[in-house]
Structure formats: structure tokens, C-alpha cells
């Protein structure tokens, strides 16, 4: 009987110890919140590729290949010869994308500026583009349109590049490029008034006025 009693005491002690250990483990799990089967099995989940790496594809954290606007109010994308911020007499088209290439030359009393969107840009009331002149007056560069271009038109008389066509001080009145003066020429979609067709422009070509 003493042997049987001692055996039951030993079993009771072991059961009590097991119950205490289970109780401690349960309390620990309670403090940790919900425990998954992976947690119990010691499996660590793979990290979300969009977390903690500065932003993954499509999560808004990166730049998705879009280059940031450099800002600063400079003349990014314009010839270095234009060494002051441009003052725009008509619509500021400096941020319009360059989608066409223009070439500028003179023939007789004509200025020629063929560009490859002359028959692509949609016409509004018969016109589809404006030619521009960028000129320096008293140390400051100004940009103004000087005419309208009909669908497919790429030539204008040289006398159109003067103040009675640009009509915006200081590029107004008797203003006109002087022989040997450096000016910039380019074309854009309609920008002389509020009428628009395409918010696009060409490169700027610096020329010496003949």
C-alpha cells in the first residue's frame, strides 16, 4: 500500500508541474494576441516587397520612371545662350513637351521653319500653330508669337517678325531684330490666345538675323 501511495503522489506532482507549464505558456500567448499555426510551428512569413524599401512598383513610394520637375524657374530645355529667365508675352509654353523638330533658314525676304507636325496638329478655324521669336532687350529675354500658321504652312515673310506683329511690349511698336542680332525661333500649338489645339512645341533654334 505504501508503494501504491507513493506512486500516486509522484503522478500528482508530475501532473501539477505540467499544468503550471501549460498555464505559463497560455499566458504568454494571451499577451501576444492571436497566435497562428505558423507561429506555433516557428514559420516566419516572407516580408511584403512593398514594405520598408522606399516603395515598390505601383505603391506610390517610388517615381515609377517619371523624372521630377527640376523646378527653379530656369530655362531647362532651352539653348544655353538664353541666359536669363524668359518673360513670356503670350502663353507660357515652356513646360509644353517638345514633340517636333524645327529647322530655321532664310531665303530672300522669307523665314522658313519646316517642322514635322505641320500637317499633324489639328487646325482650328484654319490655323494650327504659332511661330515664336525669343529676343533679348536691355539684358532680358522675351518670347512672343508673331503670326498664325495655316495647316501645313512653314514659311512667313521676314517682316512679320517685328513689333506690329508681336504686339507685346517691349516687343512692340518699332521693335524688330537688328542685322547680326541673335534670336530664338520655334513653333508651338495654338498659344497666341486662349484657343488651344495641342499643347506641344518644337525645339528652339538660335539664329543670327540676316
N, C-alpha and C positions, 0 to 999 in steps of 0.2 A: 504494500500500500504506500509506503514511503517513496518507493521508486516511481510509482504512478503519479503521486502527488508532485514530486519534483519535476517530472516530465511536463505536467500541465502548467506548472509555474513558469518553466522555460518557454513553452509555447506562448503563454500570455505575454511574457516580456518581449519576445520577438514581434508579436502582433502589435504591441504598443509602440515599439520603435518604428515599425513600418508605417503605422498610422501617423506618427509625428512627421516622418519624412514626406509623406504624401501631402500632409497639411501645409508644410512649408513650401513645397513646390507649387501647390494650388494658389497660395497667397502671392507667390512671385508672379504667376501667370495673370492673376487678377490685376496686379499693378501694371502689367504690360498691355492690358486691353485684350482685344480678340487675338487669339493665337491660331494660326493656320496650320494645316498639316505639314506644309513646307517648313514652317518654323520648328515644329516638333521633330522633323526629320533632319534639321540642320541645313536645308537648302536655301542658298542666298539668291534672290531673284536678280536677273540681269538688269542693269540700270537703263532707264529711258534715254535713248540717244539725244533727245531734245533737252535734257536737264543738265545744268551745270557746265555747259560747254560753250556758252555765249550765243546759243540759239542754233537750232538745226534748220533743215530745209522747211520753209513754209511756216515757221513758228513766229516770225516777226523779229527774231533776235539778231539775224544777220542782215546783209544788204541784198541777198538774192541776185547778185550780179549787177545791181543798179549802182552806178557811181554817184556819190553825194555831190550836191551842188557846191562848188568851191567857195561861192559867196565872195564877199569882199568888195563888190561893186566895181570890179576891174573890167577889162575888155577881153576876157577869155574867149579864144576862138577868133580873134581879130588880129590883123597884122601888127607886129611889134612896133612898127612905125607910128601907129596911133598911140601916142604916149600919154594921153590924159583920158579920164573917163569921158565917154561920148555923151553929149547932150542931144537928146532926140527931139527934133522939131515936130515930127509926126509920131505915129505909134512906135513904141519901143519894141523892136523886133529882135533884140539881142539874144533873147532866150529861145527864139524860134529855131527849130532844128535845121541844120544845113542839109538839104536833101537834093540839091542840084549844083552843078558846077558851071560857072560863067567864065567866059573869056572876053577880054575887052581890047578893042583896037579902034583906030581912027582911019577913015578913008575919005579924003576930000573934006567936006564940011559935015560928015556924018560920024556919029559914035556908034559902034557896033558892039553888042553884048549877047552873042548867042548863048543860050543855056538849054539844057536838055529837058526841061519841064514846060517849055514854051507852048507845046501842043498837048500837054498833060493836065495842067491846072485848069480847073473848071472856070469858064467865063461867066461873069455877072454883068448883064447889060453890055455885052460885047467886049469887056476887058477882063483880063485875068491876072495881071501883075503890075507892080510899080517898080520903076528903076530908082535907085538911090544914089546920092552923092554924099561923101563924107569929106568935109573941108575944114581946114584949120584957120580960125580967125582970132587974132590977138592972143595966140597961145592956147586956144581952146578948140577941141574938135567938136564939130556939129554934124548931125546926119539929118537929111531931109529927102523926101521923094521929090522928083522934078517932073514926072509925067505919068501917064497911064499907058499900059501896053495892051494892044488888042491880042486876041488869041493867035499865037504863032509869031507875033511881032518881036523883032530883036534889034531894030535899028531906029535911031532917032537923030534929028538934026542936032549938031553941037550947040546951037543957040538955045536949046531947051534947058541946058544945064546953066541956069542963071537965076537971079533973084526974082524976076517976074513969073517964074515957074515954080520955084521952091516956096516963095511967098511966106517965109517964116524968118523973122529977124534972128540973128544978123544975116542970114542967107535970104535976103530980100532986096527989093529996090534995085539998085545998080550993081549989086554983087554979081560977080562972075569969076570963075577960075582964071588966073593970070597965066600967061605963057611960062612954062617951066615949073608951075606950081604942082605939088604932089596932092592928089586927091584919091579917095577910095570910091570905087563903083561896085554896086551889087544890085541884085533884084530880089524881090520877095513877092509872096502872095499879096492880095489887096490889103493895103495898110494906110493909105492916104486919108481915108475917112473911117467911119465905123463899119463900113461894109467889109465882109470877110468871105473868102472862099477857101483858102488853105493857109494855115499858119505855119508856113515854111519859108525858107530863104536860101540864097546861094552863098557861096564864099565871097569874101571881099577881095577885089583886085586893086592894088595901088598902081596908079598910072601917072605919068608926067604929062600935064596938059600941053598940047601942041601949040 
